[in-house]
């Protein structure tokens, strides 16, 4: 009984520790900058929506969210389309250098994104892709595709090869078999892969900020505008932070069942 109470108390304290920064961020978003700097309050003394009104009415602010969601969606689509057949090849076929190539894919993930900044910047500037959504999405693919292949290969290897052979005997073409039979069997792996791809691209700032200037500028770069000669506009920054958390929460909500199965069955 005492152990159960201790477990409950420890879990409660852990949840409070995790949720306190989020609560504080939400509370700050409804405060004025004067109240934030003037006194410590657990609840807004002057409840204000001005920070959110500024974000939703200023094109330079809300376009940052649109830009970020655009290149993140492109990155997720390209990553899945590329990684699914690649992972299938690694899981079903043996070819010269397959293990070395698979390990090389992982080494791409071990490298920091900063090492690719200069090559990408010069390449995109020369071909006219600088400050576009596709430029950021393709740059993120350099790091998201290797991880996606690694995750998906683990799920595909768990599917018996006899299923492939049976489908071929029944007259299924490979595209029909792959889309109608094989992909539904690894939907948990696809959900996990989409989750990690989304999260990496959504929170990555260094490459997104360097490869854009105006038209495709992400919200993370726009949030630095809150720093000015008068100091930091903490209320506006908090409101932008709250809105930045929402897309990630929505993705977790939609793929929550797949993530749970993915952690249990896949490589993670």
Number of C-alpha atoms within 10 A of each C-alpha: 6 7 8 9 10 11 12 12 12 12 12 12 12 12 11 12 11 11 12 12 11 15 14 14 19 18 20 26 27 23 25 22 16 11 15 18 11 9 8 9 13 10 13 16 11 10 13 14 15 16 22 19 12 15 20 13 10 11 10 15 19 17 20 22 21 15 17 23 19 17 25 24 18 18 29 26 16 16 26 20 12 16 24 19 15 18 22 19 16 21 18 14 8 10 8 7 9 13 12 9 12 16 13 13 19 16 13 16 15 10 11 10 17 10 10 13 17 13 10 20 19 12 14 18 13 10 8 10 17 22 21 20 25 17 24 30 25 17 21 24 21 16 23 28 27 23 22 27 25 22 22 30 25 20 22 23 15 13 15 10 12 9 13 17 11 11 17 13 10 8 10 16 11 13 10 12 16 18 11 12 15 19 15 12 16 19 16 24 27 23 23 26 27 22 20 17 25 23 18 16 26 24 16 14 16 13 22 29 19 18 25 20 14 13 14 25 26 29 27 21 16 19 16 12 13 16 12 9 6 7 8 14 19 21 28 26 21 23 24 25 18 19 15 17 13 11 16 15 11 11 15 17 11 12 16 17 13 20 23 13 15 23 13 10 14 21 13 10
